[in-house]
Amino acid sequence: MKYAKYLIAFSALFYFSCYGDDDGPKENPCQVVHDNGAVFETGYELIDGNCACPDGKYSAYGTCRELKESEWFGVSTGCPCVDTLFLWLKDFNNEGQAEFTLNSDIFDSFNSDPDYELQKNRTSGTFLLDYFTLSDGDSIASPNWVGPIRCQIDGTGPEFDETTIFGKFSPDNDTLFAKFIYRDGFDRSMVLDSCNVVFTR
């Protein structure tokens, strides 16, 4: 994945969490303890001497957890600015829309690393999608070309480019076939890139 450096840094934190305490082993050696004493529970468990995400849970950006009700997990291999996503259908409203949240309860609020903060700002948040109930599987679409993921496709300047989402659920709602379309932040009719993500649960 594109953000392997986070895994390397996270492994280093695991090492010091597991072996760097002079007072003996911690109750949970896979937690992250920051310099200010703040503790972030990663959800990883010590398995055969290594901190790992156990079966039945899903991992993203240094956090391991189970899926919530009405939540899906997707891994991208070609989407700009994102690679792993938890997508949670939080609620419905009366306007034919649904409230979704990306990467809920994933990021460490005590981690002030600029690159980590950038990923948090890019890939987490709550937004509305048009929701269509259909017999062959429900569909979703970003209204007014406004999307949840902010990015800068050409790598320069402010992150004004936005990502709209269109998707189709399987009839049992266990799989979401989604398409991300990256649009210019100043002219949303201009498509800069696109990619497909399959969400499962």
ZIVEN-V873684 format. One record per backbone hydrogen bond with DSSP energy under -1.0 kcal/mol. CO is the residue of the C=O (numbers start at 1). NH is the residue of the N-H. If there is no record, write none. Layout:
BEGIN
CO,NH + CO,NH
END
This chain:
BEGIN
3,6 + 4,8 + 5,9 + 6,10 + 7,11 + 8,12 + 9,13 + 10,14 + 11,15 + 12,16 + 13,17 + 14,18 + 15,19 + 16,20 + 21,24 + 28,31 + 32,40 + 34,37 + 38,34 + 40,32 + 42,64 + 45,52 + 47,50 + 50,47 + 52,45 + 54,57 + 58,65 + 60,63 + 63,60 + 65,58 + 68,71 + 70,89 + 72,87 + 73,200 + 74,85 + 83,76 + 85,74 + 86,103 + 87,72 + 88,90 + 88,101 + 91,99 + 96,131 + 97,93 + 98,129 + 99,90 + 99,91 + 100,127 + 101,88 + 102,125 + 108,111 + 113,117 + 114,118 + 115,119 + 116,120 + 117,121 + 118,122 + 119,123 + 125,102 + 127,100 + 129,98 + 130,141 + 132,139 + 134,137 + 138,169 + 139,132 + 140,167 + 141,130 + 143,146 + 149,163 + 151,161 + 152,155 + 158,160 + 161,151 + 162,183 + 164,181 + 165,142 + 166,179 + 167,140 + 168,177 + 170,173 + 175,170 + 176,199 + 177,168 + 178,197 + 179,166 + 180,195 + 181,164 + 182,192 + 182,193 + 183,162 + 187,190 + 190,184 + 193,182 + 195,180 + 197,178 + 199,176 + 200,73
END
